[in-house]
């Protein structure tokens, strides 16, 4: 099966997962900008990866606009976020909410935990995270989840792991 992995990445975590998937599957791998000019109809399977931000998958509209022209091909979406997989129900709900459009009817979706890299994050992202940290610090009665979140976002971290691509690889083989 001829496969392409297309990704968009701001701080490198989604790119890392895309490269891992492409290497393991023997697939081509392209940044979204490069793939915008590629003939995707030459592929039997298209894997799209974007970062997860506030319950949405970044640049998923790119795949939505091309989905009709990719009918009959295997379409897989993966997103990479800063959250660990400690609440699978919430993650599944977020993924399904992103894929409600009719053109995503047969798309399989997966979540891969990545991390935060403040040194590679755009200024707008650092500002947003700074505001979130400040808000959480000022809150007097933090829940346990808020305390965990504050501890996690206080510095850069990396929780990515190759084991999270296994379900994607299994889906490609089916």
C-alpha positions in Angstrom: 0.0 0.0 0.0 1.5 3.3 -1.1 1.2 5.7 1.9 2.0 9.4 2.5 2.2 11.0 5.9 1.4 14.8 5.8 2.0 16.9 8.9 2.0 20.4 10.2 4.2 21.1 13.2 5.0 24.2 15.2 7.5 23.0 17.8 8.5 19.6 16.4 6.5 17.0 18.2 4.1 16.3 15.3 7.0 16.2 12.9 8.7 13.6 15.1 5.6 11.4 15.1 5.1 11.8 11.3 8.7 10.8 10.7 8.4 7.8 13.0 5.2 6.7 11.3 6.6 7.2 7.8 9.8 5.3 8.7 7.9 2.3 10.3 5.3 2.2 7.4 7.8 2.7 4.6 5.8 5.8 3.6 6.6 9.2 2.1 6.6 12.0 4.5 5.9 15.7 3.7 5.3 18.9 5.5 1.9 20.4 4.8 3.4 23.2 2.6 5.2 20.7 0.4 2.1 18.3 0.3 -0.1 21.1 -0.9 1.5 20.7 -4.3 1.6 16.9 -4.3 -0.7 14.6 -6.1 -2.3 12.7 -3.2 -4.3 10.5 -5.6 -1.1 8.6 -6.2 -1.4 7.2 -2.7 -3.6 4.4 -1.3 -3.4 5.8 2.2 -3.1 9.4 3.5 -2.1 10.0 7.1 -2.5 13.5 8.3 -1.0 14.9 11.5 -1.6 18.2 13.3 -1.2 19.6 16.7 -4.0 19.5 19.2 -4.9 22.8 20.7 -7.9 23.4 22.9 -9.7 20.4 21.6 -9.2 21.1 17.9 -6.7 19.7 15.4 -4.7 22.4 13.8 -5.0 22.7 10.0 -7.5 19.8 9.7 -9.4 21.9 7.1 -6.6 21.2 4.7 -7.6 17.5 4.7 -11.3 18.3 4.7 -11.0 20.2 1.5 -9.3 17.3 -0.2 -11.3 14.4 1.3 -13.8 14.2 -1.6 -10.9 13.7 -4.1 -9.5 11.0 -1.9 -12.6 8.8 -1.7 -11.8 5.1 -1.6 -8.4 5.7 0.0 -7.6 5.0 3.7 -7.6 8.3 5.6 -6.0 8.5 9.1 -5.7 11.5 11.3 -3.4 11.8 14.3 -3.0 14.8 16.5 -0.2 15.5 19.0 -0.9 17.5 22.2 0.8 18.4 25.4 -1.6 16.3 27.5 -0.8 12.8 28.7 -3.3 10.1 27.9 -4.8 10.0 31.3 -8.4 10.7 30.2 -9.1 8.6 27.1 -12.8 9.5 27.1 -12.1 13.2 26.8 -9.5 12.6 24.1 -11.9 10.4 22.1 -14.7 13.0 22.5 -12.4 15.8 21.2 -11.3 13.6 18.3 -14.8 12.7 17.3 -15.9 16.3 17.5 -13.2 17.3 15.0 -14.3 14.6 12.6 -18.0 15.2 12.4 -18.1 16.5 8.9 -19.6 14.0 6.4 -16.3 13.8 4.5 -14.7 12.3 7.6 -17.2 9.5 7.9 -14.6 6.7 7.4 -11.5 8.5 8.9 -9.7 6.8 11.8 -8.3 9.2 14.4 -5.5 8.9 17.0 -4.0 11.0 19.8 -0.2 11.0 20.5 1.1 12.8 23.6 4.0 15.2 22.7 4.9 17.9 25.1 5.8 21.6 25.3 9.0 23.2 24.0 8.9 26.9 24.9 12.1 27.5 23.0 10.4 26.5 19.7 6.9 27.8 20.4 5.7 30.9 18.5 5.4 34.1 20.5 1.6 33.8 20.5 1.8 30.3 22.0 4.2 31.4 24.7 2.0 34.3 25.5 -1.1 32.1 25.8 0.7 29.6 28.0 2.0 32.4 30.2 -1.5 33.7 30.6 -2.7 30.2 31.5 0.1 29.8 34.0 -0.6 33.2 35.6 -4.3 32.4 35.9 -3.7 29.1 37.5 -1.1 30.5 39.9 -3.5 33.2 41.1 -6.4 30.8 41.6 -6.8 30.2 45.4 -8.5 26.8 45.5 -7.0 24.8 42.7 -8.4 21.4 41.9 -6.0 18.5 41.8 -6.1 18.6 37.9 -5.3 22.3 37.9 -2.3 21.7 40.2 -1.1 19.0 37.9 -1.6 21.2 34.9 0.3 24.1 36.5 3.2 21.8 37.4 3.3 20.5 33.8 3.2 23.8 32.0 5.7 25.5 34.2 8.6 24.3 31.9 9.3 22.5 28.7 8.8 18.7 28.7 8.7 15.8 26.3 6.4 12.8 26.8 6.5 11.6 23.2 7.2 7.9 22.7 7.2 5.6 19.6 4.8 3.2 21.3 2.0 5.7 20.6 2.3 5.1 16.8 1.5 1.4 17.1 -2.3 1.8 16.8 -1.7 3.9 13.7 0.5 1.3 12.1 -2.0 -1.4 12.9 -4.8 0.7 11.3 -2.6 1.1 8.1 -2.2 -2.7 7.9 -5.9 -3.5 8.2 
